[in-house]
Amino acid sequence: MELDDGVVYQDDPGTSAIMSERVSGLANSIYREFERLIRKYDEDVVKELMPLVVAVLENLDTVFAENQEHEVELELLKEDNEQLITQYEREKALRKHAEE
């Protein structure tokens, strides 16, 4: 099933997740290549390989999602750091003014 922002796939029975567009694009390309190989040779050519590729793509998608979460967290930490530096500079200036 295809959605606007990715492909839905099943991890565990009862749960579904949305595959990122990047991984979905790779999966579509690999799937087309598998179809070409099946038409040319036979499905036995890719029978053993397909589950491995699916597992790799699912792991890639998981890592990609984790990376995006880390990037968001990094941005939030950068903003916090900037606010702390601003606050530190303000307090430093106030202390210097109070000492004078």
C-alpha positions as CSV (number, residue, x, y, z in Angstrom):
1,M,0.0,0.0,0.0
2,E,1.5,3.4,-1.0
3,L,1.0,6.6,0.9
4,D,2.1,10.2,0.2
5,D,5.1,10.1,2.5
6,G,6.1,6.5,2.2
7,V,5.2,2.8,2.0
8,V,3.4,1.0,4.8
9,Y,4.9,-2.3,5.8
10,Q,4.3,-4.7,8.7
11,D,7.0,-5.2,11.4
12,D,5.0,-7.3,13.8
13,P,1.5,-8.6,13.4
14,G,-0.8,-5.8,14.5
15,T,1.6,-2.9,13.9
16,S,2.5,-1.0,10.8
17,A,5.0,1.7,10.1
18,I,5.6,4.1,7.3
19,M,8.8,3.6,5.4
20,S,10.7,6.7,4.6
21,E,10.7,8.0,1.0
22,R,14.4,7.4,0.5
23,V,14.2,3.7,1.6
24,S,10.9,3.3,-0.3
25,G,12.6,4.5,-3.5
26,L,15.4,2.1,-3.0
27,A,12.9,-0.7,-2.3
28,N,11.0,0.1,-5.5
29,S,14.2,0.0,-7.6
30,I,15.3,-3.2,-6.0
31,Y,11.9,-4.7,-6.6
32,R,11.9,-3.8,-10.2
33,E,15.3,-5.4,-10.6
34,F,14.1,-8.5,-8.9
35,E,11.1,-8.6,-11.3
36,R,13.5,-8.3,-14.2
37,L,15.6,-11.1,-13.0
38,I,12.5,-13.3,-12.3
39,R,11.2,-12.7,-15.9
40,K,14.6,-13.4,-17.4
41,Y,15.7,-16.4,-15.3
42,D,13.2,-17.7,-12.8
43,E,12.0,-16.9,-9.3
44,D,14.4,-19.4,-7.8
45,V,17.2,-16.9,-8.6
46,V,16.0,-14.4,-6.0
47,K,14.1,-16.6,-3.7
48,E,16.9,-16.8,-1.1
49,L,18.0,-13.2,-1.6
50,M,14.7,-11.4,-1.3
51,P,14.1,-12.0,2.5
52,L,17.7,-10.7,3.1
53,V,17.2,-7.6,1.1
54,V,13.8,-6.9,2.8
55,A,15.5,-7.3,6.2
56,V,18.3,-4.9,5.1
57,L,15.8,-2.3,3.9
58,E,13.8,-2.5,7.1
59,N,16.9,-2.1,9.1
60,L,18.0,0.8,6.9
61,D,14.6,2.5,7.4
62,T,14.9,2.0,11.2
63,V,18.4,3.6,11.2
64,F,17.2,6.4,9.0
65,A,14.3,7.2,11.4
66,E,16.7,7.1,14.4
67,N,19.0,9.4,12.6
68,Q,16.2,11.9,11.9
69,E,15.3,11.7,15.6
70,H,18.9,12.4,16.6
71,E,19.0,15.4,14.2
72,V,15.9,16.9,15.8
73,E,17.4,16.3,19.2
74,L,20.6,17.9,18.1
75,E,18.8,21.0,16.9
76,L,16.9,21.3,20.2
77,L,20.2,21.0,22.1
78,K,21.8,23.6,19.9
79,E,18.9,26.0,20.6
80,D,19.2,25.3,24.4
81,N,23.0,25.9,24.2
82,E,22.5,29.2,22.5
83,Q,20.0,30.3,25.1
84,L,22.3,29.2,27.9
85,I,25.2,31.2,26.3
86,T,23.0,34.2,26.0
87,Q,21.9,33.9,29.6
88,Y,25.5,33.4,30.7
89,E,26.7,36.5,28.8
90,R,23.8,38.5,30.3
91,E,24.6,37.4,33.8
92,K,28.3,38.1,33.3
93,A,27.5,41.6,32.1
94,L,25.2,42.2,35.1
95,R,27.8,40.9,37.5
96,K,30.5,43.1,35.9
97,H,28.1,46.1,36.1
98,A,27.3,45.4,39.8
99,E,31.0,45.1,40.6
100,E,31.7,48.5,39.1
